[in-house]
Amino acid sequence: MSRVNIENGRLIITMQGARSVFALKSEISVPLSNVTAVTTGFKWKDALRLLDKVVGTDAIGFYYGGQFWQEGRRVFYDLKKREDALVISLKDGDFDTLVIGVDNPDESLAMIEQATN
């Protein structure tokens, strides 16, 4: 799972353990001003519309980690099939969307919404 933190006006996503190897990233840091939306309730079937892996791991049906092109957007995944996901839409950065598995997506959502308002 990923860990979500906010420090000095930045949203910091840290991939835990071996997941940083599979996703080929240990951390993503973006300015909070680049966050345009945050949602929960991601459905695994939405991940099945992956068009092209750029770098990372795509253990189809089990785990997606790394950068993918999906419907013309740059999407970073760190998500196992049965995890609860947080979906973060971004502007002006390396990714258009982050889809990450987190322990408590509602808590992470509230933290990000509070920091961006």
Secondary structure as UniProt FT lines:
FT   STRAND          2..7
FT   TURN            8..9
FT   STRAND          10..15
FT   TURN            17..18
FT   HELIX           19..23
FT   STRAND          27..31
FT   HELIX           32..34
FT   STRAND          35..40
FT   HELIX           44..47
FT   TURN            48..49
FT   STRAND          52..59
FT   TURN            60..62
FT   STRAND          63..70
FT   TURN            71..72
FT   STRAND          73..80
FT   TURN            81..82
FT   STRAND          85..90
FT   STRAND          97..101
FT   HELIX           105..116
//
